[in-house]
Structure formats: structure tokens, C-alpha cells
Amino acid sequence: MLFGKRKRVVKRILIVEDEPLTAFDNENMIREAGYEVVATIDRYADAIAKLDEEEVDLILSDVRLSGERSGIDVANAGRERGIPVLFVTGNPPPNARELVMGCLLKPYNDRTLKSALKAVDDRLAGRDAKPPKGLELYETTEG
């Protein structure tokens, strides 16, 4: 279709967030934007279990999580499975560029999250991505 809606690459999102209010807000905003939320989880082990049983197109993860393991471990697991990860954090690790496709800095609002998800989808589809303020997308060498 010449003027049709662009087909999304990202349809199913796993949210990994330890702050209940942020997790709840993200879940609602993502659903309102037309994505399917696979699950909202606050621990590494639960995230891995969900990745093993569900199809996931994008992992939206905080760096700090409940339990012993962190979002860095989630990012490594995503990379091993070929699933892109976007950190949503107020304090990205120094090596974030090596771990994830981008970072969305907290705090952010509804419009910024939706714009960030569109930019991620555009990047994954090979289209020019226009990141909103607060989102940094990294050049990936995945393939």
C-alpha cells in the first residue's frame, strides 16, 4: 500500500521494571499505543522464564531490578536470543552501547514513550528513526 499504515516490527513487548507505579504506567501506555504487553515482571529469573515460553519482539527493561540480577543480565539474555532491548532508566551503565539498542532516560511521559517505541520500530525495520528527546539509539552491529 502506498499510503497505508506502516507495518510494525515490534508487536509484543516484555516489560522488566521493579518500580510498581512505573511498571503499571508503562503497561497502560504501551497497550494504549497498540502494542501487546507479554508480561510485566520485576526479576531477572521471571523475565528469562517468560522469554523461554513467549514470543517477544522487544524487551523494555530498567537496569535496576528486584533480586540479585540486573537489567544488564536481562540485556545479555535478550542479545543471546536475538531480541532487542531498550533500557528505560535514570542511570544507564557506561557500557550500555554494547548491551542494548538504546536508552530512554527516566523520567519520561506518555508521548515520549510512544515516540521512543516508534523510533525503535523504525530502526528495527531499517527506516530512518527520529528519536525523541531523552532517547538515545545506538548503532547496532547485530545481524
N, C-alpha and C positions, 0 to 999 in steps of 0.2 A: 504494500500500500504506500502510495506516495505521501499522502498526508495523514496516514493512520498513526495511532499511538505506537511509540517505540516499545518493542518487546523487552521486558525486564530480564536481566540475567539473574538478579537476586530476587528470589520469591520467599524463601524460608530462612528466617533469622533465629539464631540461638543467642539469647541474652545471658551474659555471665556477669552478675553485679551483686555485690554484698550489701549495698545500702538499700533497704526495702523501699523507701519512697522513690528513689531514683529508678529502681527496677520497675516499680509499678507505673511511673510516668513513662518510661521508655516503652514498656509493653503497650500501653494505651496509644502513644504517639505513633508507634510503628504499625499497629493494627489500623489506626485511622488513615495512615498513608497507603494502605492497601497491601501490606506485606503480611505473611503468615508468621506468627511467633511460634517457633517449635517448642520452646520452653524458656522459663526464666529461672536461672539457677545461681546459687551463690558460692559453690565449691567446685574445685578442680575435678574431684572424683566423679561428681554428679554430671559435670559437663562432658567428661570422657564417656561415661555410660550413655548419655544421650547421643553423642556423636556416633557411637557404635550401633545405635538402634534406629536412628532417624536420618533422613536426607537433610543436609544443611547447606545453604548457599553462602552464608556469611555468619561469622561469629562476631558479636558486638561484646567486647569484654573490658571490664575495668582491670587495672593492674593489680590492685589490692583486693583480695578475696577472703572469705571466711576459710578457716582451716590452715593447714601447713603450706599448701602450694599456692602459687600466684597466677595472675593473668599471663605472665611470661611463660609459664608451663602450658597454659591453655593455647597460647600463640604457637608454641613449638608443636603441640599436638595437632593444631589446625594445619600448620605447614606440612607435617608428615602425611596428612590425609588429603592435601591439596585444597583445603578450604581457606579462603581469605579471611583475615582477621582485621578488625578495626578496633584499636584501643579507644575507649572513652574514659578519660582520666584527667585529673588535675595535675598529675606529675608523671609524665611519660619517662620511661627508663632511657638512659643515654644511648642504648643500642636499639631503640625502637625501630629504626630504619631497617635493621637486619631481621627483625622479627615479624613485622606486620605491614600491611599495605598502607596504613595511615593512622593518625591520631586525631581524635576530636577532643578538644580541651573542654573540661568542665569549668564553670557551669555553662550550659547551653540551653537554648529554648526549643520549642516545638519546630519552628520554622528552620532553625539551624540544623537540627537533627534530620529533618526531612530533606533538606538541601544536601546534607552530607551523604545520606543514603543514595540520593540521585547521582551525586558525583562519583561515589564508589561504583554504582551500577554502570555509569558511563565509562569509567576507567576499565572495568572488567569486560565491557562489551567492545573495547577498542575505540571508543569515541572520545572526543575531547571532553575532559572533565573540568567543571568550573567549581572548585571548592569554595564553600562559604568561609567567612571569617571564623577562625578557630579550628578549621580542619586543615591538616597537612597531609597530603597524599605523597607517598614515596614512589620513586621509580622502582618497579619490581623486576627481578631477573628470573621469575618463575617461568616455567614452561613445560 
